[in-house]
Amino acid sequence: MELSTPAGLESLARSVAEQLGADHTEKDGDTGRVRVVYADGRALELAPNRPRTRITVTAVLPEQATAHGIEVKAITVTALPRPRPSEIQDQATARHAADHIRQRLLPAHTAALAELRERTAPQPATLQRADAALAGFLDRPQGGVAISEQPVRRPLGLTARCAVAGWHTLDGPCRAVAPFMADVLRRAGFATTEPHGSGYVFFAEPPAEQSGIRFRIAPAAGGEGWDLVDEFTGACVRTYDDREWAQRIAESANSEEDAARRSEVASMDLPGLSADLIEDEQFRTLAVELAIAGHMPYGLADVDYTQTPGFHIYPSAEPGTAKVARLLEPWGAIRPGARFEAPEREVERYDKDMEAYARLLSRPGRTVAVMLDGIQVTYNDPPTRP
């Protein structure tokens, strides 16, 4: 078996993959190594060993394995085994390597992945603490809090068990409420992830020592493309077709995470809330009440606001007072100060929505008034600004 060229190693890897029942092979960048990849994402790396008469085979583990002290020792096999009577040298090398991998490496690889799966599984204390944090989201006729574990496919053969929370209705998890549940969990000290377009919030205890690299890209577990993965919670934020674009998104996400950590705030932004009101608990409550009723907070990147009206809460000039606006894109549609430019049917829809918002937000201790540009909510006991 000629291993002095990349083509020789690739040919060997393909033969080994076929004997092991693996899915495909791929070059590992410019490292000179070749990976044998299984359909479930597990991977082995083959590399020639000087003087290129031996082959080193390594089981590839997820990066979390290092943090937990889990490793699998590489094996080395000869590239020049004695052929059987019916074999040529290349066939003997592939058969010999596959036999050693099957007997010496795969059992250890499987055991390491199982150990990592157990060590990274959500602990009962974590689920109980999250349940206590979300106790303020009292169950209502239109939904309630659900906390559970969800299996998440990962590259390299690891199916992670991740903790998730969501506001569940008869139609499933509610996208509108997810950002506010995530905010509550962050205020309780959890790391959270809201996958693009999902009504679930993934959460986990943050690592004791943070490396500064929270978001990474990995080959998509569900097919082609690249997953943007949150290393803290194990969740896939979104899948991208282009690797370079995914890498730029990861860098941006890490930069935002660093800014949030340095600012020492739970949420630098929340959809449906002006930045001035995020730290005012009473005004966050308004947003939660609207979201739980099924109204969509304005600012979710995965919502089509040309079809779905959104609400936005912003401060008034008067202390303890906020305005609730109903927004609909594009900008030519109904907006505060321009409602009379809209078609009559939209004006009627706007008025009905405002009346519904007002009924929903009416509580003791608040004065709720429908205005031309939205709803004005005044607290009898104004919140103290931070």
C-alpha positions, -999 to 999 in steps of 0.1 A, spaced: 0 0 0 15 33 -12 10 59 16 35 85 4 8 104 -15 -26 117 -4 -43 96 -31 -29 64 -15 -42 72 19 -76 82 5 -78 49 -14 -70 30 18 -96 49 37 -123 41 12 -115 4 14 -115 5 52 -148 24 52 -164 -2 30 -153 -30 53 -165 -12 84 -199 -3 69 -191 35 72 -209 61 51 -181 80 34 -146 93 36 -134 129 35 -101 148 37 -94 166 70 -85 199 55 -48 203 47 -36 181 75 -28 151 53 -52 129 73 -84 113 60 -116 107 79 -138 76 78 -173 89 86 -203 69 97 -239 78 89 -245 88 126 -216 112 125 -190 91 142 -156 96 126 -121 80 126 -90 96 113 -63 78 94 -28 91 92 4 76 78 32 70 103 68 75 94 85 58 75 50 53 61 49 16 67 24 20 96 -10 37 100 -23 56 130 -60 55 135 -77 80 159 -113 81 171 -126 116 168 -145 129 199 -166 160 205 -147 189 220 -166 186 253 -148 153 259 -116 171 267 -133 192 294 -145 160 310 -112 142 308 -125 116 283 -102 102 257 -96 72 234 -61 62 227 -51 60 191 -40 26 176 -12 19 151 -13 -9 126 11 -21 100 5 -10 64 24 -41 51 6 -72 66 12 -105 49 -15 -110 22 -36 -141 22 -34 -164 -8 -64 -147 -26 -53 -111 -17 -31 -84 -32 -12 -61 -8 -38 -33 -9 -66 -56 0 -46 -71 29 -38 -37 43 -74 -26 42 -86 -59 58 -59 -58 85 -66 -22 94 -104 -28 95 -100 -58 118 -79 -39 143 -102 -9 142 -132 -32 148 -115 -50 177 -94 -24 194 -108 11 186 -146 10 181 -155 -5 215 -135 22 232 -150 49 210 -185 37 218 -178 36 255 -163 71 255 -194 85 237 -217 68 262 -197 82 291 -198 117 276 -236 114 270 -241 107 307 -218 134 320 -235 161 298 -271 150 305 -292 175 325 -291 169 362 -324 167 382 -313 197 403 -309 217 372 -344 209 360 -358 216 395 -341 250 396 -354 259 362 -389 249 372 -387 271 403 -374 301 381 -404 297 358 -430 294 386 -442 329 378 -455 317 344 -486 303 361 -505 278 340 -535 294 322 -563 281 301 -544 288 269 -511 271 280 -485 263 305 -448 257 312 -433 224 301 -397 214 311 -382 182 297 -352 166 281 -349 165 243 -324 143 223 -304 164 199 -283 148 171 -247 158 171 -218 151 148 -193 124 159 -220 100 170 -231 118 201 -268 123 206 -270 149 234 -297 150 260 -305 187 264 -328 204 288 -356 224 272 -384 247 284 -414 260 265 -448 275 268 -471 248 255 -506 253 240 -528 229 222 -509 238 190 -475 231 205 -447 253 219 -455 290 215 -428 311 197 -441 344 212 -433 334 248 -399 317 243 -378 349 245 -393 359 279 -389 324 293 -353 326 282 -349 359 299 -362 345 332 -339 316 330 -309 338 323 -318 360 353 -318 327 374 -282 321 362 -287 297 333 -272 298 298 -300 297 272 -304 291 235 -334 298 213 -330 279 180 -341 299 150 -379 295 145 -384 273 175 -407 278 205 -383 259 227 -356 274 250 -326 252 256 -309 258 290 -280 246 310 -258 255 340 -230 276 325 -195 262 328 -174 271 358 -146 283 335 -156 300 303 -132 299 274 -147 328 255 -156 306 226 -192 296 232 -206 293 196 -189 269 171 -197 255 138 -198 218 131 -209 196 101 -246 195 101 -259 166 121 -291 163 100 -275 164 66 -255 188 44 -244 222 57 -230 236 89 -246 238 123 -241 268 146 -239 250 179 -240 266 214 -214 247 234 -231 257 267 -265 242 261 -258 217 233 -284 233 210 -281 240 173 -290 277 168 -294 274 130 -280 255 100 -262 273 72 -253 261 37 -220 281 34 -192 274 58 -176 308 57 -209 325 63 -216 302 93 -181 310 107 -188 347 105 -222 342 123 -203 323 150 -178 350 154 -206 376 157 -225 355 182 -193 351 204 -188 389 202 -223 395 214 -219 369 241 -188 387 254 -205 420 253 -234 407 273 -211 391 299 -192 424 303 -223 444 306 -236 421 333 -272 421 321 -294 391 315 -308 404 282 -293 431 260 -325 431 240 -359 415 242 -384 414 213 -414 437 218 -396 458 244 -378 491 241 -342 489 254 -352 515 280 -377 492 296 -360 458 296 -348 461 332 -383 473 344 -400 442 357 -435 457 355 -431 465 318 -416 431 311 -447 417 326 -468 435 301 -449 419 273 -452 384 289 -490 389 292 -494 398 256 -471 370 244 -489 344 265 -522 355 250 -507 346 216 -497 381 204 -463 382 188 -435 405 202 -421 427 175 -384 420 167 -383 382 163 -360 376 132 -379 346 121 -414 361 120 -430 375 89 -445 408 101 -461 415 68 -486 388 78 -483 387 116 -489 419 136 -464 425 164 -466 445 196 -439 469 208 -437 486 242 -419 518 245 -416 545 273 -438 575 276 -426 609 287 -445 605 319 -429 585 348 -443 550 352 -461 551 319 -455 530 287 -471 529 253 -481 497 236 -481 499 198 -494 474 172 -469 472 144 -472 456 109 -445 457 82 -438 470 57 -434 506 68 -464 517 47 -488 497 68 -504 509 100 -479 524 124 -482 549 153 -491 583 139 -501 570 104 -531 548 111 -555 569 90 -534 563 59 -543 526 60 -572 509 42 -605 509 61 -604 472 68 -569 476 84 -580 505 105 -609 483 118 -585 455 125 -561 478 143 -590 491 165 -601 456 174 -565 446 183 -560 477 205 -593 469 223 -581 433 229 -547 445 241 -564 469 265 -588 443 280 -558 419 284 -536 444 302 -563 458 325 -553 450 361 -556 465 395 -529 491 400 -528 501 363 -547 526 342 -551 515 306 -563 539 279 -567 534 242 -551 563 223 -548 571 186 -512 558 184 -516 528 207 -524 520 243 -511 540 273 -505 519 304 -499 539 336 -489 523 369 -503 538 401 -470 528 418 -444 536 391 -414 512 389 -381 524 400 -357 526 371 -323 508 377 
